[in-house]
């Protein structure tokens, strides 16, 4: 947890993501607005309860998921973060996997997140890591590159 930022809104978000744990999900309202919008490659929701449900599902579906934020760039109400998401699949050996991604956040006048959009390559960062699907995805990638 080494990324520091002098913008209090951004530091609150970085700390919140890096310290996220199942027992901390009720504190998401400390940095998300009640009607915030959230979008990633699998979900598109609005409101604190659906956002909380996405993070709660993460702890059910994966073993020891956590975020490590590397950079934060802020311009006005917009913030762009780069991060690693570390986890292990529940099935199989507890091998740590890494997804590299980025997030665009937009803050409201009260300093809370009103829009959260994650960007990451599902094929490269996730599907290629799955046993059977990974073999197919790597083959497709090789064929497409020929």
C-alpha positions in Angstrom: 0.0 0.0 0.0 2.4 2.5 -1.2 0.5 4.8 -3.6 -0.1 8.2 -2.0 -2.0 11.1 -3.4 -2.4 14.6 -2.1 -6.1 14.8 -3.2 -8.1 13.6 -0.2 -10.8 12.2 -2.4 -8.4 10.1 -4.3 -6.5 8.9 -1.3 -9.7 7.9 0.4 -10.6 5.8 -2.7 -7.1 4.3 -2.9 -7.2 3.3 0.8 -10.7 2.0 0.4 -9.8 -0.3 -2.5 -6.5 -1.5 -1.1 -8.1 -2.2 2.3 -11.3 -3.7 1.0 -12.4 -6.8 2.9 -15.8 -8.6 3.4 -16.3 -6.9 6.7 -15.6 -3.4 5.2 -18.3 -3.6 2.4 -20.8 -1.6 4.5 -18.3 1.3 4.4 -18.5 1.7 0.6 -20.8 4.6 1.2 -17.8 6.5 2.5 -16.6 6.9 -1.0 -19.5 6.1 -3.4 -22.5 8.3 -3.8 -25.9 6.5 -3.1 -26.8 6.6 -6.8 -23.3 6.0 -8.2 -23.0 4.1 -11.5 -20.5 1.2 -11.8 -19.5 -0.6 -15.0 -16.9 -3.3 -15.7 -16.6 -6.0 -18.3 -19.3 -8.1 -16.5 -21.6 -5.7 -14.7 -23.4 -2.4 -15.2 -25.3 -1.2 -12.2 -26.5 1.9 -10.4 -26.8 2.4 -6.7 -24.8 1.5 -3.6 -26.6 -1.8 -2.9 -25.8 -3.3 -6.4 -22.2 -2.0 -6.2 -21.8 -3.6 -2.8 -23.3 -6.9 -4.2 -20.6 -7.0 -6.9 -17.8 -6.6 -4.4 -19.5 -9.2 -2.0 -19.7 -11.7 -4.9 -16.0 -11.2 -5.5 -15.3 -12.6 -2.0 -17.6 -15.6 -2.7 -16.2 -16.4 -6.1 -12.5 -15.9 -5.5 -9.9 -16.7 -2.9 -8.2 -13.7 -1.2 -9.0 -11.0 -3.8 -7.2 -7.7 -3.3 -6.3 -4.5 -5.2 -3.0 -2.8 -5.5 -3.2 0.7 -6.9 -0.1 1.9 -8.8 -0.9 5.3 -10.2 -3.5 8.0 -9.8 -4.0 10.9 -12.2 -6.5 13.6 -11.4 -7.9 16.4 -13.4 -10.8 18.3 -11.9 -13.6 15.8 -11.0 -12.0 13.0 -13.0 -9.5 10.4 -11.7 -7.8 7.6 -13.5 -6.2 4.8 -11.5 -4.1 1.9 -12.7 -4.1 -1.2 -10.6 -3.4 -4.9 -10.2 -6.2 -7.2 -9.0 -4.7 -10.3 -7.2 -6.7 -13.4 -6.4 -6.8 -17.2 -6.6 -9.5 -19.3 -8.1 -11.6 -21.2 -5.6 -11.2 -24.4 -7.5 -7.8 -25.8 -8.1 -4.5 -24.9 -6.4 -4.3 -21.6 -4.6 -2.1 -20.0 -7.3 -2.1 -16.2 -7.2 -3.4 -14.7 -10.5 -3.0 -11.0 -11.6 -5.3 -8.9 -13.6 -3.9 -5.5 -14.7 -6.5 -2.8 -15.3 -7.5 0.8 -15.0 -10.4 2.7 -13.6 -12.0 6.0 -14.5 -13.7 7.7 -11.6 -15.8 10.8 -11.6 -16.4 12.6 -8.3 -19.5 14.6 -7.4 -19.5 18.0 -5.7 -19.5 16.2 -2.3 -16.3 14.3 -3.2 -18.0 10.9 -3.5 -17.7 8.7 -6.6 -20.7 9.2 -8.9 -19.3 7.1 -11.8 -16.9 4.2 -11.8 -15.8 2.5 -15.0 -13.2 -0.3 -15.0 -11.1 -1.1 -18.1 -9.3 -4.4 -18.5 -8.8 -7.0 -21.2 -11.0 -10.0 -20.2 -9.5 -12.3 -22.8 -5.9 -11.7 -21.9 -6.2 -11.1 -18.2 -8.8 -13.7 -17.2 -10.0 -16.1 -19.9 -6.4 -17.1 -20.8 -5.8 -18.1 -17.1 -8.7 -20.6 -17.1 -7.6 -24.2 -17.7 -9.7 -25.3 -20.8 -10.8 -21.9 -22.0 -7.2 -20.6 -21.6 -5.9 -23.1 -24.1 -8.5 -22.1 -26.7 -8.0 -18.3 -26.1 -4.2 -18.7 -26.5 -4.7 -20.7 -29.7 -7.1 -18.0 -31.0 -4.7 -15.3 -30.2 -1.9 -17.1 -32.0 -4.1 -17.6 -35.1 -5.3 -14.0 -35.1 -1.6 -12.8 -35.0 -0.6 -14.9 -38.0 
